[in-house]
Every structure is written in structure tokens, then in C-alpha cells.
Amino acid sequence: MCRLELPARLDLLAADELAEALEHLRDTPLEVIASGVTHVGALCLQVLLAARLQWARDGVTFRIIDGSDAFASGLARLGLSPTEFQEEENGSSSLGG
């Protein structure tokens, strides 16, 4: 399983780099480490959600682990819960699909 550590600021400037990093890791079981996140912007959240759905469609593990308090707060501010990035017991996404 690969690991990808998220930058502290998941803002507009980080979105392209995040999308590119995820594209290179496609089809690879992935744990995304969110322990150092201090800010979550909508565009980076959209990139993470799209990746989560793509990994689920591909039948590959994708989960975000060790989310910081700021990460959880940022998700909540944008209307989501950290559980959106957890796999259900049958391996499917809690986001549907």
C-alpha cells in the first residue's frame, strides 16, 4: 500500500499538484495522510472526493488516515464528515458508486 502525505494547506495552489500526484498513483492501494493539514479548501476537497470515487470504481483501496482536527473541521465546514473517506466492510465507498 502506498502512502501520500497531504500538504498543510489544501488550497487553490495545491489542487493541481494534488491531482497530478493522485493521477500517478491511480490503480494503487493508497492511504492519504492528513495529519499535517491546517487548511482545507473546496477545490482540493473536490480532488480528493473525485479520487475516492475513482478508486472505488476501480475496486482499489483509498482511505484518508490520521486526519488533523483542522482537516475534520475543514470537511465539516464544507458539509462532509471524515467518514466519507472510509471504506465500508464490503470494500465499497461510503460516497456511493
WOURJO-V666707 format. One record per backbone hydrogen bond with DSSP energy under -1.0 kcal/mol. NH is the residue of the N-H (numbers start at 0). CO is the residue of the C=O. E is the energy in kcal/mol with one decimal. If there is no record, write none. Layout:
# WOURJO-V666707
{{NH/CO/E} {NH/CO/E}}
This chain:
# WOURJO-V666707
{{1/28/-2.5} {3/30/-2.3} {5/32/-2.8} {9/38/-2.8} {10/8/-1.4} {13/10/-1.1} {17/13/-2.5} {18/14/-2.7} {19/15/-2.4} {20/16/-2.5} {21/17/-2.5} {22/18/-2.2} {23/19/-1.9} {27/24/-1.5} {29/60/-2.6} {30/1/-2.4} {31/62/-3.1} {32/3/-2.7} {33/64/-2.6} {36/33/-1.0} {37/7/-3.4} {38/7/-1.8} {40/9/-3.0} {44/40/-2.0} {45/41/-2.3} {46/42/-2.1} {47/43/-2.4} {48/44/-2.6} {49/45/-2.5} {50/46/-2.3} {51/47/-2.5} {52/48/-2.4} {53/49/-2.4} {54/50/-2.9} {55/51/-2.0} {56/52/-2.5} {57/53/-2.2} {59/54/-2.8} {62/29/-2.0} {64/31/-3.0} {67/33/-2.0} {71/67/-2.3} {72/68/-2.6} {73/69/-2.5} {74/70/-2.4} {75/71/-2.4} {76/72/-2.5} {77/73/-1.3} {78/75/-1.6} {79/74/-3.2} {83/80/-2.2} {84/81/-1.8} {85/82/-1.7} {87/91/-2.6} {90/87/-2.5} {95/92/-1.0}}
